[in-house]
Amino acid sequence: MAGTSVEAVDAVDWSQFRTGVPEHHPVKEVPRALRRLVRRGPAATEEDCDPLYSCLFAPTGGLPSAAAAALPFLMALACDPANGVRVTLVELLGALNGAARETGEQGTHTAWREEWRRQGDQITALLADPAPSVRRAALLLAADDALLERWHAETDPAVRLPLLLMLGTRAATAADVPETASPGGRHRFAGAVEAVLSRVLRDDEPVMKVAAVIARASLDPDAPLRHVDLLLDILADPAVRPRFERIWWLPGVEVPLTRDDVAARVSALLDHVPVAALSFVTRLAEAAERTADDGLRRVVLDEAWRHLVLRRSAAPTVLPLAARLLDCADDCVRLKAAHLLAMLAPDSGPYADRLAALLDDPGTDEISWIEGTVGDFARWALVRLGDPRGLSGLVESLGAPYREQSGRSWVTGDPRRPEMHDVLVPLREHADVLLPALLEEVRQDHERHGDHGEIMGTLLHVAEAWGPDALPVLSVVLPLLKDTRYSLRVVNVLLAMGPDAAPTASAVRDAVVLDYPGNHQRIAWAAWRIAGGDDGTALRLLGEAVHDEQVSPYGPVLLLSGFGPAAAAHAGVRKVMENAAYGRATAAVALWAITGDPGASLAVL
């Protein structure tokens, strides 16, 4: 095609245009990428388009001037049946036009819009392209009336379905294109879409009816409530399930949505009526049990978890749903059910025996890739229930991600394994059972990673929380006073241990963190607290720091309060309370502790 020849690309004076990030991507990269796409033809790949994504978008939104200059070449390449990345190019065009629309009338977008209008015939051609994948991607380029016209001509269900969804979205947002710019145009378009949706709901195949309900929800959020029975019947029908993956394709998405994906989307449409939303999940669970549908069971548990996160009042509904699925043959279902019962403790107490039966269950989640085994989550659930059967093997279970080098990454709202310290800290009364296992994990972690292991930090966290009950760790943590990464944390552990840590006071005084002046004060104070008595060093250092106007007084003020009346000579505390811009409340508390007189402090507090 002449429009995509190398000569046509070279005929443009590209030096007058700018890319989105010219300091990193000079404009010469645009013609270079276009020439490569022309030359490679059928052999072109998505990677060949990557430089265009880097050059033709602005980080702050909108489009640089090079985008409008490249538009006719991109369109010509997308329309060329011999090009190997037509779908990618159409998606790129859709993304560029979307960026131009979002930014409005400013700057270089006038040039883009004028060029875009000139490409109207090519957009129409893409909407009627012989390749369904190209027609589907081209939906992102079409104006409202063009979408409606395409609906009446389109026969491929895998294009009709995303087209139907897009019609619902466009009718709801009153697209800002010329065909519907007037209020009358908006009403006409919305009415036409409503008529299409009504015909689909009345006469079309089941999966298209689900799409029609979702599309109508864009216009009327209560539409799914009125069609709940229809939605449940279709989603739970085993005969219909494969049809979803055959036709539920969306522009810009490389794989089709499954029935399970769609079921979760439908469930979310009911969130604005919580009672109805929970009822839908319950009825979906009942349908899944009737047909032994593990896919729907997974959806039920995912939605139950989501509702529990959104509102704790969902717990009475979620609990029996999860409990019924503890014995499911599907590993993913059992794991998610055990996770939910852990989260629902102590209400899940009646199911402790069933959880205990799962302690050795090696099942893993190969669907959504939640780390851990069914047994790991059952053990955690028992621990949260205060059931001692969960203690055996607990530390080893919690340490598995560190031994296995798991990713330790997750989506914020998803179920996941708990952090080791979060589980262990509340179990102080079982320190005698758990500490030996935790120390062994620290030893193994050190063998694997040397001084850079992660579990030592967990040990310090837990030991500080357990205080005197963590005394067996002294020989392990005391050498860390010489390690700048850990020394102050070790000091906190020793402080928490109380009088039993008194022999460590001299080691604390020699801690390696004395390169920072503020640490001198804290170390001296800590040694005094650990050993008892005082040679005056800590009190002197803290008092001097409070009086020194070049030093932030807030830390020393707080530490001084522990000396009580012995710190009465340090009037700088009152000065901080009365004059400082920050830290007045801390100074007020300290002054009260030192003088025993609440009068002046109360006025500040």
C-alpha positions in Angstrom: 0.0 0.0 0.0 1.4 3.4 -0.9 0.4 4.9 2.5 2.7 2.5 4.2 5.7 2.7 2.0 9.1 3.5 3.4 9.2 6.5 1.0 6.0 7.9 2.4 7.3 7.7 6.0 10.6 9.4 4.9 8.7 12.2 3.1 7.5 13.5 6.5 9.6 16.2 8.2 9.6 14.4 11.6 11.9 17.0 13.2 9.0 19.4 13.6 7.2 17.0 16.0 7.8 15.9 19.6 7.3 12.6 21.4 5.8 12.2 24.8 9.3 12.0 26.5 11.7 13.6 24.0 14.7 13.4 26.4 14.4 9.6 26.4 12.7 8.9 23.1 13.6 11.4 20.4 11.2 11.8 17.5 13.4 9.9 15.1 12.3 6.7 16.9 8.8 7.1 15.4 9.7 6.9 11.7 12.3 4.1 12.6 9.5 2.0 14.1 7.1 2.7 11.2 9.7 1.7 8.7 10.4 -1.5 10.5 6.7 -2.4 10.5 6.5 -1.7 6.8 9.5 -3.8 5.9 8.7 -6.7 8.1 5.1 -7.0 6.9 3.7 -10.4 7.8 6.7 -11.1 10.1 6.0 -8.0 12.3 5.5 -8.7 16.0 4.0 -6.9 19.0 7.6 -6.0 20.1 7.9 -4.0 16.9 5.1 -1.7 18.2 6.7 -1.1 21.6 8.7 2.0 20.6 5.4 3.6 19.4 3.8 3.1 22.8 6.9 4.8 24.3 6.9 7.7 21.9 3.2 8.5 21.2 1.9 9.0 24.8 2.7 11.7 27.2 3.3 10.7 30.9 1.0 13.5 32.1 -1.8 12.4 29.8 -2.8 13.5 26.3 -0.8 13.1 23.1 2.4 14.7 21.8 2.4 16.2 18.3 4.1 13.1 16.8 0.9 11.1 17.4 -1.2 13.0 14.9 1.7 12.8 12.3 1.9 9.0 12.8 -1.9 8.4 12.7 -2.3 8.0 8.9 0.6 5.5 8.8 -0.7 3.5 11.8 -4.2 3.4 10.2 -2.8 2.3 6.8 -0.8 -0.5 8.5 -3.8 -1.6 10.5 -5.9 -1.9 7.3 -3.2 -3.8 5.4 -4.2 -7.5 5.4 -0.5 -8.4 4.9 0.6 -6.9 8.2 1.3 -9.3 11.0 0.2 -7.1 14.0 -3.0 -5.6 12.8 -4.9 -6.2 16.1 -2.1 -4.6 18.1 -2.1 -1.6 15.8 -5.8 -1.2 16.1 -5.6 -1.4 19.9 -2.8 1.2 19.8 -5.1 3.5 17.7 -7.9 3.0 20.2 -5.6 3.9 23.2 -4.3 7.0 21.4 -7.8 8.2 20.6 -8.9 7.5 24.1 -6.0 9.6 25.5 -7.0 12.5 23.1 -10.6 12.4 24.2 -9.7 12.4 27.9 -7.6 15.5 27.6 -10.3 17.6 25.8 -9.6 20.4 23.4 -6.1 21.5 24.5 -2.9 21.7 22.6 -2.1 19.3 19.8 -5.3 17.4 20.0 -7.0 19.6 17.4 -4.5 18.2 14.8 -5.3 14.7 16.1 -9.1 15.1 15.8 -8.8 16.6 12.3 -6.7 13.7 11.1 -9.0 11.2 12.9 -12.0 12.5 11.0 -10.1 12.0 7.8 -9.7 8.4 8.7 -13.4 7.7 8.9 -13.5 5.4 5.8 -10.6 3.3 7.2 -12.4 2.9 10.6 -15.5 1.8 8.8 -13.4 -0.7 6.8 -11.8 -2.1 10.0 -15.3 -2.6 11.5 -16.2 -4.8 8.5 -12.8 -6.5 8.2 -12.9 -10.2 7.4 -10.9 -11.1 10.6 -13.2 -11.2 13.7 -10.2 -10.2 15.9 -9.7 -7.1 13.9 -13.4 -6.2 14.0 -13.5 -6.7 17.7 -10.4 -4.5 18.3 -11.9 -1.9 16.0 -14.9 -1.4 18.3 -12.7 0.9 20.3 -12.4 3.2 17.3 -16.1 3.5 16.4 -18.5 6.3 17.1 -21.9 5.5 18.7 -24.0 5.3 15.5 -21.3 3.2 13.8 -21.5 0.7 16.7 -25.3 0.5 16.3 -24.9 0.0 12.5 -22.3 -2.7 13.1 -24.6 -4.5 15.6 -27.2 -5.0 12.9 -24.6 -6.3 10.4 -22.4 -8.4 12.7 -22.9 -12.2 12.8 -19.9 -13.5 14.8 -21.0 -14.1 18.5 -17.4 -13.4 19.7 -17.7 -9.9 18.2 -21.4 -9.3 18.9 -20.9 -9.9 22.6 -18.3 -7.2 23.3 -20.2 -5.0 20.9 -23.3 -5.4 23.0 -21.4 -4.5 26.2 -19.9 -1.5 24.5 -23.3 -0.3 23.4 -24.4 -0.3 27.0 -21.4 1.6 28.2 -21.7 4.2 25.5 -25.4 4.7 26.1 -24.6 5.3 29.8 -21.8 7.7 29.3 -23.4 9.7 26.5 -20.4 9.6 24.3 -19.0 13.0 23.2 -18.9 12.4 19.4 -20.7 14.6 16.9 -23.4 12.0 16.1 -24.7 12.2 19.6 -23.6 15.6 20.6 -27.1 17.0 20.9 -29.5 16.0 23.8 -31.9 14.6 21.2 -29.1 12.5 19.7 -28.3 11.1 23.2 -31.9 10.1 23.8 -32.2 8.6 20.4 -29.0 6.5 20.8 -30.0 5.4 24.3 -33.4 4.4 23.1 -32.0 2.4 20.3 -29.6 0.6 22.7 -32.5 -0.2 25.0 -34.4 -1.8 22.1 -31.3 -3.9 21.2 -31.0 -5.1 24.8 -34.6 -6.0 25.1 -34.5 -8.1 21.9 -31.4 -9.9 23.1 -33.0 -10.7 26.5 -36.1 -12.0 24.7 -34.7 -13.9 21.8 -30.9 -14.5 21.9 -28.8 -17.3 23.2 -28.2 -17.7 27.0 -24.6 -16.2 27.2 -25.7 -13.2 25.2 -28.6 -12.7 27.6 -26.1 -12.5 30.5 -24.1 -9.9 28.5 -27.3 -8.0 27.9 -28.0 -7.8 31.6 -24.5 -6.6 32.3 -24.8 -4.0 29.5 -28.2 -2.8 30.9 -26.6 -2.4 34.3 -24.6 0.4 32.8 -27.9 2.2 32.3 -29.8 0.9 35.3 -27.9 -0.5 38.3 -31.0 -2.4 39.4 -31.3 -4.4 36.2 -29.3 -7.4 37.5 -31.7 -7.5 40.6 -34.7 -8.0 38.3 -32.9 -10.7 36.3 -31.3 -12.7 39.2 -33.2 -15.9 38.4 -32.2 -15.8 34.7 -28.6 -15.1 35.6 -28.4 -18.0 38.1 -30.0 -20.4 35.7 -27.5 -19.6 32.9 -24.4 -19.4 35.1 -25.2 -22.7 36.8 -26.0 -24.6 33.6 -23.2 -27.1 32.9 -24.2 -27.3 29.2 -23.8 -23.6 28.7 -20.5 -23.2 30.6 -18.1 -23.9 27.6 -20.0 -21.3 25.5 -18.7 -18.5 27.7 -15.0 -19.2 26.7 -15.9 -19.4 23.1 -17.6 -16.0 22.7 -16.8 -13.8 25.7 -13.9 -12.0 24.1 -13.1 -8.3 25.0 -11.1 -5.8 23.0 -7.6 -5.5 24.4 -7.8 -8.8 26.4 -5.7 -11.6 25.0 -7.8 -14.5 26.4 -11.6 -15.0 26.7 -13.4 -14.6 30.0 -14.5 -17.9 31.5 -17.9 -18.5 33.0 -16.3 -18.1 36.4 -15.0 -14.7 35.5 -18.4 -13.6 34.3 -20.1 -15.0 37.5 -17.8 -12.9 39.6 -18.5 -9.8 37.5 -22.3 -10.4 37.8 -22.0 -10.8 41.6 -20.2 -7.4 41.9 -23.0 -5.7 40.1 -25.3 -6.4 43.1 -23.0 -4.8 45.7 -25.1 -1.7 46.0 -27.8 -3.9 47.7 -25.8 -6.0 50.2 -28.6 -8.3 51.2 -29.3 -9.1 47.6 -25.6 -9.6 46.9 -25.2 -12.1 49.7 -28.3 -13.9 48.7 -26.9 -14.2 45.2 -23.7 -15.8 46.5 -25.8 -18.2 48.7 -28.0 -19.3 45.8 -24.9 -19.7 43.6 -23.4 -22.0 46.2 -26.6 -24.0 46.3 -26.5 -24.3 42.5 -22.9 -25.3 42.6 -23.7 -28.1 45.1 -26.5 -29.5 42.9 -24.1 -29.9 39.9 -20.9 -30.5 41.8 -19.4 -27.5 40.0 -16.0 -26.8 41.4 -15.6 -23.7 39.3 -18.7 -22.1 40.8 -17.6 -23.2 44.3 -14.4 -21.2 43.8 -16.3 -18.2 42.7 -18.6 -18.6 45.7 -15.6 -18.6 48.1 -13.9 -15.6 46.3 -17.1 -13.6 46.5 -17.7 -14.7 50.1 -14.2 -13.4 51.0 -14.8 -10.2 49.1 -18.1 -9.5 51.0 -16.4 -10.3 54.3 -13.7 -7.8 53.6 -16.3 -5.2 52.7 -18.5 -5.7 55.7 -17.9 -7.9 58.7 -21.7 -8.3 59.0 -21.5 -10.9 56.2 -19.9 -13.3 58.6 -23.0 -15.3 59.5 -23.7 -15.9 55.8 -20.1 -16.7 54.9 -19.4 -19.1 57.7 -21.8 -22.0 56.7 -20.8 -21.5 53.0 -17.2 -22.1 53.8 -17.8 -24.9 56.3 -19.8 -26.9 53.7 -16.8 -26.8 51.3 -14.1 -28.0 53.7 -14.5 -31.6 52.4 -14.6 -30.7 48.6 -12.4 -32.8 46.4 -11.0 -29.7 44.7 -7.8 -28.5 46.4 -8.3 -24.9 45.7 -11.8 -25.0 47.2 -10.6 -26.7 50.4 -7.8 -24.2 50.8 -10.0 -21.1 50.4 -12.6 -22.6 52.7 -10.0 -23.2 55.4 -8.7 -19.6 54.9 -12.2 -18.2 55.4 -12.7 -20.3 58.6 -9.4 -18.9 59.9 -10.5 -15.4 59.2 -13.9 -16.1 60.9 -12.4 -17.3 64.2 -13.7 -17.5 66.9 -17.1 -18.0 65.2 -15.7 -21.0 63.4 -15.0 -22.9 66.6 -17.7 -25.5 66.0 -15.6 -26.7 63.0 -12.3 -27.2 64.8 -12.4 -31.0 64.5 -13.0 -30.8 60.8 -10.1 -28.4 60.5 -7.9 -30.7 62.5 -8.6 -33.4 60.1 -7.0 -31.3 57.4 -3.7 -30.6 59.1 -1.8 -33.0 56.9 -3.6 -32.1 53.7 -1.0 -31.2 51.0 -3.5 -29.7 48.6 -2.4 -26.5 46.9 -4.2 -23.8 45.0 -3.2 -24.2 41.3 -5.9 -21.8 40.1 -5.3 -18.4 41.8 -1.9 -19.4 43.2 -2.3 -18.6 46.8 0.8 -19.7 48.6 0.6 -22.6 51.1 -1.2 -25.8 51.5 -4.7 -26.7 52.8 -3.0 -27.9 56.0 -1.1 -24.6 56.4 -4.4 -22.7 56.4 -6.2 -25.3 58.6 -3.3 -25.0 61.1 -3.6 -21.2 61.2 -7.3 -21.5 61.7 -6.8 -23.8 64.7 -4.3 -21.4 66.2 -6.7 -18.5 65.8 -9.3 -20.6 67.6 -6.9 -21.2 70.5 -6.8 -25.0 69.7 -3.4 -26.5 70.7 -3.7 -29.0 67.8 -2.5 -26.2 65.6 0.8 -25.7 67.4 2.6 -28.7 66.2 4.4 -27.9 63.0 3.2 -24.3 63.1 6.6 -22.6 62.9 7.8 -24.9 60.2 4.6 -24.1 58.2 5.1 -20.3 58.6 8.8 -20.6 57.6 8.1 -22.5 54.4 8.0 -19.4 52.1 11.5 -18.5 53.3 12.8 -22.0 52.7 11.1 -22.4 49.4 12.0 -18.9 48.2 8.4 -18.1 47.4 7.6 -14.8 45.8 6.0 -13.4 49.0 4.0 -11.2 46.7 0.2 -10.8 46.4 -2.6 -8.5 45.4 -3.4 -6.4 48.5 -7.0 -7.6 48.8 -6.4 -11.3 48.1 -6.3 -14.1 50.6 -2.7 -14.9 51.5 -0.6 -16.7 54.1 -0.1 -14.6 57.3 3.2 -13.2 58.3 5.1 -15.3 60.8 5.3 -12.6 63.5 1.5 -11.8 63.2 0.7 -15.5 64.1 3.4 -16.0 66.8 3.1 -12.7 68.8 -0.3 -13.6 70.3 1.0 -17.1 71.3 3.3 -16.0 74.2 1.8 -18.6 76.6 3.2 -21.3 74.2 6.7 -19.9 74.0 8.3 -23.0 75.5 6.9 -25.1 72.6 7.4 -22.5 69.8 10.8 -20.9 70.6 12.9 -24.0 69.9 11.3 -24.4 66.5 11.7 -20.7 65.8 15.4 -20.8 66.7 15.9 -23.8 64.4 14.3 -21.8 61.5 16.7 -18.9 62.3 19.6 -21.4 62.2 18.5 -22.9 58.9 17.9 -19.4 57.4 21.4 -18.4 58.4 22.8 -21.5 56.7 20.9 -20.6 53.5 21.4 -16.8 53.4 24.2 -16.0 55.9 23.7 -12.7 57.6 21.0 -11.6 55.1 18.2 -13.9 56.1 14.8 -12.5 56.9 13.7 -14.7 59.8 16.1 -13.0 62.3 13.9 -9.9 62.1 10.9 -12.1 62.9 12.7 -13.6 65.9 13.4 -10.1 67.3 9.8 -9.0 66.7 8.5 -12.0 68.5 11.1 -11.9 71.3 10.3 -8.2 72.1 6.5 -9.1 72.3 7.2 -12.1 74.5 9.6 -10.3 76.9 10.8 -12.6 79.8 9.3 -15.6 78.1 11.8 -15.2 75.3 15.0 -15.5 77.4 16.2 -18.6 75.6 17.0 -16.4 72.6 19.6 -14.3 74.5 22.6 -16.2 73.2 21.4 -15.8 69.6 20.5 -12.1 69.7 23.2 -10.6 72.0 25.9 -10.8 69.3 23.7 -8.7 67.1 24.4 -5.6 69.2 27.5 -5.4 67.0 25.4 -5.3 63.8 24.1 -1.9 62.8 21.1 -3.4 61.2 19.8 -5.1 64.4 21.5 -3.4 67.4 18.7 -1.0 68.4 16.1 -3.7 67.9 18.1 -6.0 70.1 18.2 -3.3 72.8 14.4 -3.2 72.6 14.3 -7.0 73.1 16.5 -6.7 76.2 14.4 -3.9 77.6 11.3 -6.1 77.2 12.9 -9.0 79.0 13.2 -7.0 82.2 15.4 -7.8 85.2 16.5 -11.2 83.8 18.4 -9.3 81.1 20.4 -7.2 83.6 23.8 -9.0 82.9 23.6 -7.7 79.3 23.9 -4.0 80.4 27.6 -3.7 79.7 27.2 -5.2 76.2 24.4 -2.7 75.5 26.8 0.2 76.4 29.2 -1.1 73.8 26.6 -1.4 71.0 27.8 -0.3 67.6 25.2 2.4 66.9 27.0 5.2 68.8 27.9 6.9 65.5 24.7 8.9 65.8 24.5 11.3 68.8 20.9 10.5 69.5 21.8 6.9 69.9 24.3 7.7 72.7 21.3 9.0 74.8 19.1 6.0 74.0 21.8 3.4 74.7 22.7 5.1 78.0 19.1 5.2 79.0 18.5 1.5 77.9 21.6 0.3 79.9 20.2 2.1 83.0 16.8 0.5 82.5 18.2 -2.9 82.0 20.8 -2.9 84.8 18.9 -0.8 87.4 20.6 1.9 89.4 22.4 4.8 87.7 25.8 6.3 87.7 24.3 9.6 86.4 25.5 9.1 82.8 22.1 8.6 81.2 20.4 11.4 83.2 23.2 13.8 82.3 23.2 13.0 78.6 19.4 13.3 78.4 19.4 16.5 80.3 22.0 18.1 78.1 20.1 17.1 75.0 17.0 18.7 76.2 18.9 22.0 76.9 20.8 21.9 73.6 18.9 24.0 71.1 20.8 22.4 68.2 19.4 18.9 69.0 15.8 17.8 68.7 14.6 17.5 72.3 11.6 15.3 71.8 13.3 11.9 72.1 15.3 12.9 75.2 12.2 14.5 76.8 10.3 11.3 76.5 13.1 9.2 78.0 13.6 11.7 80.8 10.1 11.0 82.1 11.3 7.5 83.2 13.5 9.1 85.8 10.6 10.7 87.7 11.6 13.3 90.4 15.3 12.6 89.8 15.0 14.6 86.6 13.5 17.6 88.3 16.6 19.8 87.7 16.0 19.7 83.9 13.7 22.6 83.5 14.2 22.4 79.7 11.2 20.0 79.7 8.9 22.8 80.8 10.5 25.1 78.2 9.7 22.6 75.4 6.2 22.2 76.6 5.5 25.9 76.6 7.4 27.0 73.5 8.0 24.2 71.0 6.1 24.1 67.8 5.9 20.3 68.0 6.3 17.8 70.8 4.4 19.8 73.4 2.1 16.9 74.4 5.1 14.7 74.9 6.8 17.3 77.1 3.6 17.8 79.1 3.5 14.1 79.9 7.2 14.1 80.9 6.8 17.1 83.1 3.9 15.5 84.9 6.0 12.4 85.5 8.9 14.4 86.8 7.1 16.8 89.0 4.1 14.8 90.1 2.0 18.0 89.5 -0.5 17.7 86.7 -1.6 21.3 86.7 0.6 22.8 84.0 0.5 19.7 81.9 -3.2 19.4 81.9 -3.6 22.8 80.3 -1.5 21.6 77.3 -2.9 18.1 77.1 
